[in-house]
């Protein structure tokens, strides 16, 4: 059977999974929750792992990738509920929490709701959601991400945590980045301005400009366009390393680039902040991360700056589904459709092979071996739907339908 035929077979199965992937956080379920930690949500949601057992909550940035998969499968009904859930959370708490549990109320995750809104509204023309989202996105941007302790003196944003009692502050703040855990921030993300978080904020500001224009508010559209342009310029000015010819994490306290290259550089291309020359250089640099089963998050294994862990899952040789999706889109934007297609082909092939052997998709995989045989950080790699399902849907369409 050809790769395309194998993909279409699995894609049809994934299309049928979405309804079974739905979870509920109704008032009744909140009252019945044995831990007493579940946060109410007004609409059903696809959890991070879906019908698989792991991570039954609605997570901040996982939901964006899930939404992309749902839209590929013509399920805007579920996406609408996801967006309204996250708007509800912003209206109630001021931000989208890490997940819908009380112990996640001390932090957020990379802000990708705006991009979900743009893609959903483009697909449906839903002006009611556009209006509600516009207000919520502006609130979170201006009063959570663009104020201390997250706004730094260099004008870009960092990650923080309001006091997770279960983790050291350095680890809790790193969890807000979604990269829990990694060596690329040198052990304390609060001293850095994470590339992917600021790239997501550029996209958020662009979405707010687009929504304002859609809703006939030209002055507001101009304001948010200027905000997006300013943050994009800061990413270029602060985080570009002319020596390394890529974007690197910037320590705003000592005003130095940190040494570890990562796929985060591609997020700057993805958000449109890189110049044509920078985008071409980042795309070429991307080849150092490419292995038989896709892109590793870092080019090599780096010593852990966290004494609790000897190996960190956001590093080599881990290949994460969401990072392949961002990378493929960024490489296409950089004028490298050949490399984008190669990344998509390698990762999709590995996922199909793993599914054929195990009957499951997985949260991440080793891009060197094409298996789930990875060192253990806090937990063994779980079976997963969520962004893993989405990556199959999106990468297959990139190869066989675009």
Buried (B, 14 or more C-beta within 10 A) or exposed (E): EEBEEBBBEBBEEBBEBBEEBBBEBBEEEBEEBEEEBBBBBEBBBBBBBBBBEBBBBBBBBBBBBBBBBBBBBEBBEBBBBBBBBBBBBBEEBBBBBBBBBEBBBBBBBBBBBBBBBBBBBEEBEBEEBBEBBBEBBBBBBEEBBBEEEBBBEBBBBBBBBEEBEEBBBBBBBBBBBBBBBBBBBBBBBBBBBBBBBBBBBBBBBBBBBBBBBBEEBEEBBEBBBEBBBEBBEBBBEBBBBEEBBBBBBBBBEEEEBBEBBBBBBBBBBBBBBBEEEBBBBBBBBBEEBBBEBBBBBBBEBBEBBBEEBEBBBBBBBBBBBBBBBBBBBBBBBBEBBEBBBBBBBBBBBBBBBBBEEEEBBBBBBBBBBBBBEBBEBEEEBBBBBBBBBBBBBBBBBBBBEE
